[in-house]
Amino acid sequence: MKKINVGILFGGKSAEHEVSLQSAKNVLDAIDKEKYDVTLIGIDKGGRWYLNDKSHFLLNSHDPKLIALEKTDKDVVLLPGDVEQQLICLSDAAASGNVDVVFPILHGTYGEDGTVQGLLKLADIPFVGPGVLGSAVGMDKDVAKRLLRDAGIPIANFIVVHKWEQDKVDFKAITQTLGLPLFVKPANAGSSVGVSKVKNEEQFKAALAEAFSFDTKILIEEGIVGREVECAVLGNEEPIASNIGEVIAQQEFYSYEAKYIDENGALLEIPAKLPPETVKMIQEQAVKAFKVLCCEGMARVDFFLTKDNQALINEINTIPGFTKISMYPKLWEISGINYTELIDRLIQLALARHAREKQLKTSYQQG
């Protein structure tokens, strides 16, 4: 049987570029080579696409601080439409070709926010993970939280500030509403990029500057005292939830460094020590959030679990980390789906959704 050619799209014009490189390496190592061929498509920080060789596509691959994309002389572009070849190599025509499905391991902006999903949809190529709407909604914490709140799903209280309003931000008024400590974060970023914990006015000013360096819209959220727990969701029309994991931060909070650089930055307790009824409640909330935010394929839902056993959703990640220490694959492993099988299921879900959407009409003719 002919192998399915999977295009792994990684890197990207994002503050989470290096995380994506680590995820791509792990997916490439774990994918079922008997069933799938792989085409590596690396995107540099300027947004340029390259065809990469599987044997040497990363520099300093074992050092999260120095890891980098190894650029090639094979620039590639994606050509939408009904064409013989969709991946066009500009410098080597013989390297041009097609992929059957794309696995976008692009964390953050221009990869997780619906941007590349729209491009792939225009090109009529199946892709792993949520579609355009689910990706865009999941990425924007402001919009996601408002939809969750309207659906009756508990969230932390928050205030939205746009860049053109930053001079009008009143620290005292905000703390009267949200209290201290509070968190300041970009509305459209993941992996705790640009996130700061604030305990006083001086820290608040620095936190605003940091968050606004990554986005023109930021969230100021109340600090929730509780355990940080996470649940993975998998599926299209009938999504399922994994067992629950807990993040026990060893730093001030679960920062970017704690997630991807400092191996001692956090302890992951998988599964979390929770009573069965609490596990079930979190799983149900995770699946509900997944559906409310129009997700398909995969997502990781992050919660704060308070002392009174209330689960407040912190955020949803539509392309969660796939590194060797990432929570999403670890949660499925303890739930009975190993890394290789998880990748296979995600690809099959992408192909199934594409087949379903191909049944829809794209024109209207009377008579």
Secondary structure, 3 states (H helix, E strand, C coil): CCCEEEEEEEECCCCCHHHHHHHHHHHHHHCCCCCEEEEEEEECCCCCEEEECCCCCEECCCCCCCCEECCCCCEEEECCCCCCCCEEECCCHHHCECCCEEEEECCCCCCCCCHHHHHHHHCCCCECCCCHHHHHHHHCHHHHHHHHHHCCCCECCEEEEEHHHHHHCCHHHHHHHHCCCEEEEECCCCCCCCCEEECCHHHHHHHHHHHHCCCCEEEEEECCCCEEEEEEEEECCCCEEEEEEEEEECCCCCCHHHHHCCCCCEEEECCCCCCHHHHHHHHHHHHHHHHHCCCCEEEEEEEEECCCCCEEEEEEECCCCCCCCCHHHHHHHHCCCCHHHHHHHHHHHHHHHHHHHHCCCCCCCCC
